[in-house]
């Protein structure tokens, strides 16, 4: 085994992951669509009231989606985390050896290094993404085997598809 990280997930970890990784593009896109809809409704203010109303409605819906989706996602993730282990908080153990293996309670997933496409270093944790919506979360500050300085070099060598 080359590296091992042991930690307990926190609400702050999940929140940062959701806001900065999972919902980042949705939030940006929602704000852009809302701004465009509001600008178009101003431009066409003297035209059809129906058109202006539809554009304002689309802008409001886009803005509300951009604002509330991360919070709803966080609540769903916290509820799922609690139900998955019957409310018990287990230590998460992530090992980096022949494969990346994450174990939390009785749940285990393994990912090949070739599947990793993105590496996000956040304040509360780091995430190795193996799809646009799925990743392996770990805490670089809690390596029990290896250290974060050596890990950065190691992970970039092992993950040939890393962006």
C-alpha positions in Angstrom: 0.0 0.0 0.0 1.4 3.4 -1.0 -1.0 5.8 0.7 -3.9 5.7 3.1 -6.2 8.5 4.3 -8.5 8.0 7.3 -11.1 10.6 8.2 -14.8 11.2 9.1 -17.0 13.0 6.6 -18.4 16.3 7.8 -21.3 18.6 6.6 -18.6 21.2 5.6 -16.9 18.6 3.3 -20.1 17.7 1.6 -21.2 21.3 1.3 -17.9 22.4 -0.3 -17.9 19.4 -2.7 -21.5 20.1 -3.8 -21.0 23.9 -4.2 -17.6 23.8 -5.9 -17.7 20.6 -7.8 -21.2 19.0 -8.3 -23.3 22.0 -8.8 -20.8 24.6 -9.9 -21.6 24.5 -13.6 -25.4 24.4 -13.0 -25.1 27.5 -10.7 -23.1 29.4 -13.3 -25.3 28.4 -16.2 -28.5 29.2 -14.2 -27.2 32.7 -13.4 -26.2 33.4 -17.0 -29.6 32.2 -18.3 -31.4 34.4 -15.7 -29.4 37.5 -16.6 -30.0 36.9 -20.3 -33.7 36.4 -19.7 -33.9 39.6 -17.7 -32.0 41.6 -20.3 -34.2 40.3 -23.1 -37.3 41.1 -21.1 -36.0 44.7 -20.8 -35.2 44.9 -24.5 -38.6 43.6 -25.5 -40.5 45.6 -22.9 -42.5 47.4 -25.5 -43.3 44.3 -27.4 -45.7 41.5 -26.4 -46.5 41.3 -22.7 -46.7 37.5 -23.1 -43.1 37.4 -24.4 -41.8 39.6 -21.6 -43.7 37.6 -19.0 -42.3 34.3 -20.3 -38.8 35.7 -20.3 -39.2 37.0 -16.8 -40.6 33.7 -15.7 -37.7 31.8 -17.3 -35.3 34.1 -15.6 -36.8 33.7 -12.2 -37.0 29.9 -12.5 -33.3 29.7 -13.7 -32.2 31.9 -10.8 -34.1 29.9 -8.2 -32.7 26.7 -9.6 -29.2 28.1 -9.5 -29.7 29.2 -5.9 -31.6 26.3 -4.4 -30.3 23.2 -6.2 -27.0 23.0 -4.2 -28.9 23.2 -0.9 -31.4 20.5 -1.9 -28.5 18.3 -3.1 -26.7 18.8 0.2 -29.9 17.8 2.2 -30.3 14.7 0.0 -26.7 13.7 0.4 -26.8 14.1 4.2 -30.0 12.1 4.4 -28.6 9.4 2.2 -25.4 9.3 4.3 -27.4 8.9 7.5 -29.7 6.2 6.0 -26.9 4.2 4.5 -25.3 3.5 7.9 -28.5 3.8 10.1 -27.3 7.1 11.5 -23.9 5.7 12.6 -20.8 7.7 11.5 -18.0 5.4 10.3 -14.5 6.3 9.7 -13.7 6.5 5.9 -10.6 4.7 4.8 -9.2 5.5 1.4 -6.2 3.4 0.2 -4.1 4.1 -2.9 -2.4 0.9 -3.9 -3.0 -1.2 -7.1 -6.4 0.6 -7.2 -8.1 3.3 -5.2 -10.3 1.7 -2.6 -12.8 3.6 -0.3 -14.3 1.8 2.6 -16.9 3.3 4.9 -18.6 0.9 7.3 -19.7 -2.1 5.3 -19.6 -0.2 2.0 -16.6 -0.4 -0.3 -15.9 0.9 -3.8 -12.7 0.4 -5.9 -11.7 2.6 -8.8 -8.9 2.1 -11.3 -6.4 5.0 -11.7 -7.2 5.0 -15.4 -10.8 6.0 -14.6 -9.8 9.3 -12.8 -10.5 12.3 -15.0 -10.3 15.3 -12.5 -8.6 16.1 -9.3 -10.2 18.8 -7.1 -8.2 20.1 -4.1 -10.7 21.9 -1.8 -10.2 23.5 1.6 -11.9 20.7 3.6 -11.1 17.7 1.4 -9.8 16.5 -2.0 -11.8 14.6 -4.6 -10.7 12.4 -7.4 -13.5 12.3 -10.0 -14.1 9.2 -12.1 -17.2 10.7 -13.9 -18.8 14.1 -14.0 -21.0 13.3 -11.0 -19.0 10.7 -9.0 -15.7 10.9 -7.2 -13.6 9.5 -4.3 -13.4 12.0 -1.5 -10.4 11.9 0.8 -8.6 14.2 3.3 -4.9 15.0 2.4 -4.3 16.2 5.9 -5.1 12.8 7.4 -2.7 10.4 5.6 -1.8 7.6 7.9 0.5 6.1 5.3 2.4 8.5 3.1 2.1 12.3 3.0 0.4 14.9 0.8 3.7 16.1 -0.8 4.5 12.7 -2.1 0.9 11.9 -2.9 0.5 14.8 -5.4 3.4 13.4 -7.5 2.2 9.8 -7.1 -1.4 10.6 -8.2 -0.3 12.5 -11.3 1.9 9.6 -12.4 -0.8 7.0 -11.8 -3.7 8.8 -13.4 -2.9 9.2 -17.1 -6.4 10.7 -17.9 -6.1 13.3 -15.2 -7.0 16.9 -16.2 
